[in-house]
Amino acid sequence: MVFSRLLALSGGGDRGGSSRATTAAQQQQQQPSSTKEASSNSRQGPAAIIPPEYIWDETHLPPPPPQAPDLRDLNSCLEALSVVFPDVQVDVFREMLVSFDGESRLALVADALLKNKVTWVKGRWRVAEPARPSSSSSTGAGRRPARRRGDDSLLRPHEIFRSAEYKAAVLALARHEFKGLSRSAVNAVLAECNYSYLDARPTLVDLSSKTWSFALSSLFRRKRPVTASEAENHPLVVWKSSGLGSIIPCLRSTGNAELDRELFDALIVPLREPAPSRSSSRAAPTATSSASAA
């Protein structure tokens, strides 16, 4: 019964992924002329002076490429296992799926977990995530990207299998930003975080601040410490003139469409929120302290 449910979940996810890719391709080919006219009209504003390598609006994000068949199959198996075994962390499934080859690896992994779950899990049980504040003022470079609209996957982006192109882009970005760290250290941290740049960056920031090269650069160049929580200070965030008397946050493209989309959601979208909503949380402690003093 468990195996039939796994096969149904895996097959359904695979067909759903291919159908969504086909639908997206058809929509891209049948783009209405009104959309093209709106795009050309929008370039009369900030797009007229901002270089193309900087992304300042969601409409400028290139569509992510479709997943390769083998990668899509792995992620379908990953999602099926997460449904049948909701008490196990996803990284356990990733390790087990890559250790088995062939089309029957989904059944082999499920059988191994049914027979001896404790041995495979090794304490990596999934627990309920703590409730996070609903305030929209929590902006940060370490914030994990949420599921996008239209994505019915049960897994978050940092949990799925990644393509070789995505991993290469993350490696290049991390090595360029943390030049004071050895390549082996950067590779180890990224591998531990499933090549999620946003998850690995706080650890890399902490390691970088303890190196002797960072201490020397801070002493002689008065280099500002790298922060892992403020999106405003992220090296990929650049403020550009909109040409309309204001400045807007822009994302320096990494060259990978999937990574650019994640960074845009985590870094640029919070900065584009209305100023009162972002400053209200900063003014709240002051108001509270003054009230207590009175």
Secondary structure by P-SEA (a helix, b strand, c coil): caaaaaaaaaaaaaaaaaaaaaaaaaaaaaccaaaaaaaaaaacccccccccccccccccccccccccaaaaaaaaaaaaaaaacccccaaaaaaaaaaccccaaaaaaaaaaaaccccccccccccccccccccccccccccccccccccccccccccccccaaaaaaaaaaaaaacccccaaaaaaaaaaaccccccaaaaaaaaaaacaaaaaaaacccccccccccccccccbbbbbccccbbbbbbcccccaaaaaaaaaaccccccccccccccccaaaaaaaaaaac
